[in-house]
Structure formats: structure tokens, C-alpha cells
Amino acid sequence: MAEFREKEETEEPARLLDPERLSFTRDDPEWEDHLRALLARSDDSELKSFVSDLYTSDIAHFFEKLSFEESDRLFKLLDPEEQGLLLLELDDNIKERFLDHLSHEELATIVGEQQSDTAADILGELDDEQRGRILSRLDPDDRFEVSELLGYPEGTAGSIMAREFVSVLETDTVKKAIANVRRISRETDDIYNVFVVDKAGRYRGHISLRRLILTRPSTRVKKIMEEELLPLPATMDVEEVANSFTRYDFITAPVVDERGVLIGRITADDILEVMQDEASEDFLRMGGVSAEETLKTPVWRAAAVRVLWLTINLATAFLAASIVRFFEDTIEKVVILAALMPIVAGMGGNAASQTMAFTIRNLALGEISKQGSRRVVFREMGIGLINGLSLGIFAGLLVFMLTHHVILSGLISFALFGNMLIAAAIGSSVPILLQKWNIDPAIGSSIFVTTCTDMGGFFFLLGMARLLLPFLLSGIQ
């Protein structure tokens, strides 16, 4: 009997942590061990209690470390509303597997428990056939709202808004408005403002909950409403929506159709996701990487996407090489020029990257349209002038210390100065022009800018070297 008990003790799962005494940190390996210990038990009561206290983003983090069978077991412990939120947090590959694994009835139950924007996001992950089957199982009202959201083009205010909001008529009394808020609040989360509309449903203003509660019940809503909360057109680009939120410190904003009728609302958490996605997408695009690529993307697919960008860069590199080949005889006579060429081209490329990043950021924030594009270009040219002079003088002194050649020192100074001006002009103007031509500046800017700074740097250095060749040769000899 003693031997049997000893064997039982060795098969006990790992010691469980006490959530009351140790704060949760998902990157702490002890919490992963704690979760695995709970999974090793046949009783799901403690496991369900533990998972119910976690944010869906933390549950999604653990899903990446568990097998699909373990993840599915956890998934089934959640209520349908949390299941829907979790699906949107999952890595694309895991999400795709769950969407294929769940039945149409299960998906319809999950979608039916979500707010309209979350439901639309989940259905947006499905193909047309699956989406149609799920929509057919929803209540008519839910089906109409979600279908309307799915009809808006991706990247517009309408595609990220929620149809659930609290509105009152401008002719209502405060007492009646509060009664409406109580009635509608059962279906709407996070009520920050009460929107005010006229009898045709057109947006007129808003009232904060605090002011609504503190005002006398007999007061008309029209007398206490505020109008500074600007409505957003449903067709507005999400980047413009994000700019409005940051510019005016919105927590929530009304969305209207072309007639000015209130049709939805956007909250700050929606915009945080948009800003994060846009920033990541722009950063990846500047490097020629697809925004959809993850660590789990198949190698062959990632390589196929990247090779197009690299091929374009290879073609532009040959353009720069043609400048070098044109001055091949000059390089043969003054070999040290080959050592200086990467310095001039590299400094120009770095300066252009700084200018380009600053310009693209301000384009995204909408600042350049207010300040004027010419002012931005002249400002960057001024910075390029100052940096070109200082770096040119510094590089010239270094070259003189190494070679004791005055003409060569002046040559590197002139080439650096000229290429810094090119970097400032091209790095600021190319993104602005691309945006005017409706081309994403983050995609195409670096190709043109790098090519121009390489060619400009080589031309300044080697072109002046050819003109001053007799003086260079006499000094070197």
C-alpha cells in the first residue's frame, strides 16, 4: 500500500500557484507551468476559474504554447462572447484552424453574442460561403447590422464602427433621456457620451453622462447638449479617423452617413488597434515585407513576396553601378576614390532615411497638409545644408589627416555636402509626391530615395575627381 501511495505522489501534477499571493505575469514561466498543471487534471473547475480571470489577449498568448487539443479544451470553457473576442486575438494560423474546426452552429452562436463591429470582424475572416451560412443563422436585426458593416470598404470609418450606441431626441427632457439610456445600456457597453439627434435621425450633438445625471429632469436636451464633437463620415479613411481622435482627444466619436444620419460610433480602443496596425504595416512596407507575414508564414511564401522587392532594388543598384562604370578610368588612376565612394553614398542614404521617416510620419498625421509641402521641403533642405557643411568639413579633415592631400580632402567635403542636399530634397519630396499620386509613401519611397542618393553621391565624387584629375595625380605622386 505504501508503494502504491508513493507512485501516486510521483504522478501528481506540478505544484499549483496561488493567484491570491502572486501577481499574474504571462511571460513568467511559472504561470505556464501552473496552466499545464491545471490541464493535467481531469476536473475543469479550477481551470475554468483561472481562465475566466485572464484577459483574452493573455489566453491567446498561452494558446501559442499549447497543443490544439489543449487549446480547444480551454476554448470550450469560455462563454460565447469571450470566445469571439479570443478568436480575434489569436495568431492567424491558430485562428484559421479554429474557424475550420468550429461548426456553423457554434460560429453562429459566437457571432450572435458579439457587438456588431466584433461580429463583422469575425465574419470577415471567413470565405463568402461560410459567411453566408453564418449570417443566415443570425437574428434578422443582427444580420442586417452586421451585413451593413461588412458592406463598407476595408480601411474606412464604417468598417470599424459599432452599430450599438445611445441616442436621444433633442426635444426630449432629461428625465426621458435618462430612461432611454437605462433601456439601451443593456445592449451597449462603455457608454461615454449620449448622442443627440433630430426627428430624422441626423446627428446634432452630444451630452456627457455626468451632465445628463446632474441636470434637472424637466430640462430639454437641446439646451444642455454640446456640439464640439465632430461627426465622422462613414467613408472617411481610418488614418484620418485616427488623426481626428489624437487631434481632438476624442474618447468616442459619432459616425454619420452621407445624409448626416447617425449610424454608429467609434471608440478609442478601436483607434488604438488601427494605429498599431497602420504603424506596423508602414514599418514592414518600408522594408519590402508583407504586413501579413508572421513567424509562422511558410518560408517559400515569404521568400516569394520579398523577392519582388529585392528584384526592384537590384535593378536600381545597376543604375547606380552605371555611374561608377562611366568613371571607371578615373577610379583606375585614383584608387583611393573606391574607398571613399561607400562613405559618400552611405551618409546620403542615412540622411535620406531620416528625412523620409520624418516626412512619412507627418503625412500620416496630416500635419504636412496644414503646414504646406513646400515649407517642409525647404525646412529639410535647411537641415541638409547645415549637416552637409558640418559633416563635409569633418570628413575632409579626417581624409587630410590620413592622406595629407588637400584636393582629395576638398573633394570628399564637396561630395558629402552635395549628397546631403540631395538626400534632404529627395527624402522630403518623394513621399509627398507619391501621396499626391495615391501611392502609399511607405512602399515606394525608399527605392527612389536610395537610388538617387547613391547615384548623386557617386556623380559628385567621381565627376569632380575627373575634373580635378591632374591636381589629384600630382598630389598623390
Beta strands, then each sheet from edge to edge (+ up, - down):
strand 1: 167-169
strand 2: 193-197
strand 3: 203-208
strand 4: 232-233
strand 5: 252-256
strand 6: 262-267
sheet 1: 1+ 2+ 3-
sheet 2: 4+ 5+ 6-
end
